[in-house]
Amino acid sequence: MKIGTCVVVLGAFLLAGCAKVGVGGQIGARELRPPQTGIFVGGLYAAIEDERRNAKGPLSLRSLCRVSRSLAEFNVPAPNADPDKVANIDLIQTVLSRSDLKGLNLKLASVNLNGSFSDYYEYKIVNVTKYYIEGEIADQVFEGLMRRPHCRRAFTARVGDKRIYQVLEVYSGDIVFTRKREREIGGDVAVKLKAVEPSLKATLSDTLQLGFSGTGLVFGVGTEARDSVAGTGG
C-alpha cells in the first residue's frame, strides 16, 4: 500500500509548510469528492475534474456504462477484496488544516470549552476495503462493454466532452462522526457540545464536502483513461 507524505488533496490545505496527506494520499489513489455510491470496479465513468486533469487530484464520476459487482456477465473472475491491508483514515489528521482546526477550536471556546476539536470528536473512515482487478481483466471487461450498442454509443458521444475512465480499484468504507464518550468528557461538557455541535457540523460540511455519516461509500478509486474503442490513453 503506497502512503503519501505531502500530497495536496481536499482543498490543498497547508500545515507547517507541508500539505496535509489527505484521503487520496493516505491510500495512494484518487479521491472521490464527495464520496459516492454506485461506483463499481470495471465500470466506465465520465469524470468531472479540473481542466488540468491532474492525474492525482480529486474528482467525481458519472456512470457511463454500468457493470455488476461480480462482473460475472463478462465471464471473468470477481474483483479481489482486500479488507485487511487498509487502515482506518482519521479525517482530522489527514484533512483538516491548521486554519480549519483553529476555526473549530474558536467555536468550542465560544461556549467556554478548552482544548482542541480532536479532544471531543472523532471523524474517521472505517471498515475500509479495497476492491480491484488486474489490467488484463479490465481489458476484457472494456471489450465486453464496447460490444453493447448503448455503451458504445454513450462512450463515443462523451469522449470529446469529458474524460472517460475505467475504474480498476475502489476503496469503500463507512464515514463516522462521533462525539467521544460521555465519561471521557463529562456531563457539563456534553451539554456545551450539544449547543455548539450544529455550528461545528456546518463548518465541516462547507470545508470538506464529505458529510458526517454514510455506509458503503466509495471515497477513492484507481483509474485508467479510455480514449478510444480500440485502445487507452494516459
Secondary structure as GFF3:
##gff-version 3
##sequence-region A 1 234
A	DSSP	beta_strand	14	15	.	.	.	ID=ss1
A	DSSP	beta_strand	18	19	.	.	.	ID=ss2
A	DSSP	alpha_helix	22	27	.	.	.	ID=ss3
A	DSSP	beta_strand	30	36	.	.	.	ID=ss4
A	DSSP	beta_strand	44	48	.	.	.	ID=ss5
A	DSSP	beta_strand	60	65	.	.	.	ID=ss6
A	DSSP	three_ten_helix	72	74	.	.	.	ID=ss7
A	DSSP	beta_strand	80	82	.	.	.	ID=ss8
A	DSSP	beta_strand	89	90	.	.	.	ID=ss9
A	DSSP	alpha_helix	91	94	.	.	.	ID=ss10
A	DSSP	alpha_helix	98	109	.	.	.	ID=ss11
A	DSSP	alpha_helix	117	120	.	.	.	ID=ss12
A	DSSP	beta_strand	121	132	.	.	.	ID=ss13
A	DSSP	alpha_helix	135	146	.	.	.	ID=ss14
A	DSSP	alpha_helix	149	159	.	.	.	ID=ss15
A	DSSP	beta_strand	164	179	.	.	.	ID=ss16
A	DSSP	alpha_helix	182	185	.	.	.	ID=ss17
A	DSSP	alpha_helix	187	208	.	.	.	ID=ss18
A	DSSP	beta_strand	213	225	.	.	.	ID=ss19
###
